Amino acid sequence: MASGWGINGNKGRCYDFWLEFSECMSRCRQPSDCGLLREDYIECLHHSKEFQRRNRIYKEEQRQVRAAARKAKEEAEGAPAVAAHH
């Protein structure tokens, strides 16, 4: 990856992030100065923040579907719908 070559012989998808991070590390006083660039590089490699966000969106969609189904069931049974409080 750090060589710049991707799996198909082209430039790797995260190589630009690696260059920025590497340049920062070579000129900074403390490694913590490059924390955001490191975070960007790691995210490019692993997509962990993207997966976490997708998971949160999916869970919220499922929660809304369950709430709508519960509300429809309660209305069909004639019971008043109860609003959930968090």
Secondary structure as UniProt FT lines:
FT   TURN            2..3
FT   TURN            7..8
FT   TURN            13..14
FT   HELIX           15..27
FT   HELIX           31..34
FT   HELIX           35..46
FT   HELIX           48..77
//
